[in-house]
Amino acid sequence: MKNFAFFAILAAVVIMSLGCISTPENKGNATGEEKAPVNITTLRIGYQPSTHQVAEMVASAKGWWAEDLKPFGIVKVEEKEFQSGPPEMQAMLAGALDIAYVGTAPPITAISQGLDAKIVAAVNINGSDLVLKPDLAYSEPKSLEGLSIGTFPPGSIQDIVMKKWLGDNGVDISKIKIHALGPGEAVTAIEAGKVDGVFLPHPSPAKIELDGKGKTVVQSGEMWPNHACCSLLVSGELLKEQPALVEQIIKTHIKATEYANANPEETAKIYSEKTKQNLTVVENSMKEWDGKWVSDPSIQIPSTVEYAKIDKELGYINSTLTKEDLFDTSFFEKAKA
């Protein structure tokens, strides 16, 4: 009996010890319900070649991403360029990005499709122009009926702002041929006479005007005053697993935004060198655009929530998303404090 009891106890100990073994991915418990914190060493940043997002480029050029994030274990920063927001959000849905400088509208569609991410800071407001060929007369929104306009894909800032503006002014949108194009494609299209106009973020409007191929007739701030444009989006994993890192990312973003506003000439050079775009075009863009670089996410909340309602009306998403679905302002508040 003693031998039987001894072996029974030994077997129980073995079984319990086996139950405590877990993989490195699930150190919390045997069922894998809790995951161990993920310590990343590479931060993957998405951005677009627009003057709207110069804060990202300033932080990069000044070495602030590398310097500020090193204490948090980041040894490499990968910057990935996208032509517009929708494909950038596809990359984030695929897990290829940790943070994204992106128009505030594309994340709405992505979050509705299951993307775990939140807007944590603003990047800019306004900053896009409707440009028509020089020989076309513009009097009011209805005068655009019958024309072809190139702009960013459905669900982008430009798509939403323009369609809302047209609808608010009684324009039959079906009478306008709207072509979904990237910035380079759109500039080429209007300069080759393949479309009658474009609605694009800067610096593209400045290039078209300096090339003598178009004229700005309406700026986006006239269509929708102080509308949200680009924002800083952070993955849910990073928000949960690395809150201190997220707070520092926002601090660096705020620093870069303030530097850009205080040093527009140097900022233009940084942008020109980063994107290989003509410096004269960039400088003219920064003088002529109606945009503003900002960082406080509260500025963008009202128009972003309105974007979500319009997305639902246009059939881009199936349910209306709320402020809580889209934003987490707590990290910005801590960063500012």
N, C-alpha and C positions, 0 to 999 in steps of 0.2 A: 504493500500500500504506500509505504514511504517513497519507493522508487516511482510509483505511478504519479504521486502528488508532485514529486520533483520535476518529472518530465512534462506534466501538465502546465506547471507554472512556467517552465522554460519555453514551452510552445507559445504560451500567451504573451510572454515578453517579446519573442521573435515577431509575432504577428503585429503587436502594437508598434514595435520599432519600424516594421515595414510600412505601417500606415503613416509614419511621420516623415518618410522620404518624399521629397518634392523636387521638381525640376527647377533650374535656375529661374525660369520664367514665372513660376508659381510658388514662391517661397513662403507665401502667407499661410497656406494650409494644403492638405493633401488633395482636396477637391478642386483646387485651382480657382476658388472664388475670389481670392485676393491676390493681386499681382505685386511683386516687389517694385519699388520705384525704378524708373528707367533713367539711367544717367547717360545723357547723350554727350558726345564729344564733337559732333558736327551739326551746325545749325544751317538748315536749308531755307533760303529766302527767295520768294518769288517777287518779281517786280515787272513793270512795263516801261518801255522807252518813251516816257512822257515827262514833261516838266512838272506835272502834278506830283510826281513821286521823287523829287530831288532829295528829300530828306534821307531816303535810303542810300542814295549815291554819295551824299555828303558824309554820312556816317562811315561809308566804305572808304572813301578817298582820304578821310582824316585818320583812318585806322581805328576808329572808335568801336566798331563791331568787335574786332579782334581784341583790343585792349580792355574794353569794358566787360566783355563776356568771359575772358580767360579765367578770372577767379571762380567762375561757376562750372569750370571743366570743359569749356568750349575751346577746342584747339584748331578748328577749321570752320570757315564760313563759306558755304556754297551759294552763289547768287545765280538764279535762273531767270532768264528773260522770256517774257510772253508778249505777244502782240496785242492781246486784249484780255478782259477778265474771264469770260466763259472758259477758254481753254486752260487758263491758270487755275480755275476752280476744279476742272477735271483732274488736273495734276494733284491738287490737294485731296480730292476724293480718293485718288489712287494711293495716297500716303507718301507722295513724293516731295511734299513741302511741310515745313514746320510752322512758318509764318508767311504771310503774303501781304504785300502792298498791292491793293486791288480796289477797283471801283466798288462802292458800297452796295450796288445792286446785285452783281453776280453771286455773292455769298448767300443771298436770299434763296435763290434757286437751289444752290448746292446744299444748304442747310435743310431745305424742304426735302431733298433727296437722301438725307441721312448723314451729311457731313457733320462731324462733331467739332465745332469751332465757334469762336465768338469774336466780335469786333471789340477791340480793347482800347483803341485810340483813333482819332481822326487824322487825316493826312492833308486834305484840302477841300475847299468848297468852290463851286462854279468852275470856270476855266475851259469851256468848249465853245466853239463857234460854228454857226451855219454859214458856209461859204458857197456862193454861186458863181457861175462863169461870168466874166466881165460884161458880156453882151446881154445878159438877162436882167430884166427890170424886176425889182421886188417892191411891193407896196404894203402887203399884209400877208398873214399866213395862208389865206385862201388862194393867193396868187401862185402858190407852190403846186396846186393841183395840176396834174398833167406832166409834172417834171419827174426826173429820176434822181434820187438822193442816195448817196453811199454813206453808211455809218456802221458802227460796231454791231456785232451779232445780237439777236434777240436776248433780252435779259441783262444787257449791259446798261450802264448809266446813260449813255447817249441814246440808246433805243428807247428807254423808259421816259427820259426827259422830253425828247422830241415828240413822241406819241402823245404824251399827256398834254403838251403845249398845243399840238395840232387839234386834239379833241376838244380842249377848252375853248378853242377859237372857231369851232364849228366846221373844221376841215374834214372832208370825207377822205380818210386815210387810204381807202382802197383806190383812190384816184391818183395816188403818188406811188411810183415804183421805188420801193426801199430795198437797197442792195446791202446785204451783210458783208462787210469788208474789214480787213485789218487796216492799220494806219497807212502802211506803205502802199497797199493795193488801192486804197481810196484816193491817195494823193496822185498816184499814177493814172487812175481812172479819170479824175477831173482834168488833169493836165493833158490827157490824150483826147479829151472831149467825149469820153464814153458815158459819163454821167453829167447831169446838169448842175449838181451841187453835192456837197458833203457836209456832214455834221460830225466834227472830230475834236478831240482834246488837243490842247497845245503841246508841242510847237507846230503841228501840221498846218493849221490855218495860216500861221506866219510864213511858212515856206511857200505855200500856194500864192499868197499875196505878193511876196517878194519876187516870185517867178513870173508875176504878171498874168497868172492863169485863173485868178479868182478874186472875189471881194467879200469881206465879211458883211453880212446883212443883219444878223441877230446874234447876240452872245447869250450863253446859257443862263447867265444871271438875270437876263431880261425875261427869259422864258419861265424861270422858276427862281426867284431871288434867294440867294444863300442856300441853294440846294446842296445836299451832301454829294461829294464826288468820291475821291479815294479815301480808303481807310486802312487800318492795320488789323489784320485778321490773324488769330493765333489758334492753333489746333487744341482741341479739348485735352488731348494727352499731355501737352506741355502745360496747360493751365492747371491740371490736376497734379501732375508729377513734379513739375519744376516751377512753382509759383514765384520763388525768389529770382529765378532766371527771367521769367516773364516781366517781373517788375523792373529789372535792369534793362531789358529790351526796350521797354516804354521810356525809361529815363534817357536812354541813348537816343531814341526817336525824338523826344522832346528837345534834347540838346541840339540835334541836327536841324530840327525845324526852326528853332530860334536862330541858329547860325545862318541858315538860308535866308531868313527874313532880314537879318542884320547885314548880310554880305552878298547882295544880289549879283554883283559883278564876278566875284570869285565862284559863286554858285553856278553861274552861267558857264564858266570855264570848266568846272567839274563835270557838269552835265554834258557839255560838248565833247570832252575827252572820253567820257564813259560810253557815249552813244555814237561817237564819230559823226555827229551832226554839225553842220556849219555854225560857227560861233556867232556870226552876224544874225543868222536866223533865230538862234536861241536868245540872244540879247533882245532882239525885236519882239520875240514872243513874250518875254517876261515884262516888257514895257506895255504891250498892247492887250494882254489877256485880262479878263475880269476875275481871275481866280485869286485865292488867298491860301497860303500854307498855314494850317492850324493843327492842333494836337488834341484838344479837348473833345472827347466823343459825344458829350451832351449836346454840342452844336449840331450834330448830325442825326440825332435820334428822331425828331419830328418828320423830316423828309424821308428818312430810311423806312420808317413805319408806313409812310404813305406809299413808298415804292412797293412794299409788300402787298398793299391793298391793290395797287395797279397790276402787279404781277398776277394776282388772283383773277382780276377782271379780264386780263388778256389771255388767261389760260396757261400761263407759264408754270404756276404752282397750283396744287389742289386745295390748300387750306391757307388761311391768312396767318402769318407769323407775327408775333408780338415783340415788343421791346426786349422782354426777357429771353425770348428765343434767339435774338440776334446780338445782343450786347452784354458785356460784363464790364462795367465801369469801375469796379472795385480796385482793379490793379492800377488804373490810371490815378485814382484818388490816393492810393498808397504811394505811388511814384512821386506825385506832386507834393505830398506831405513830407 
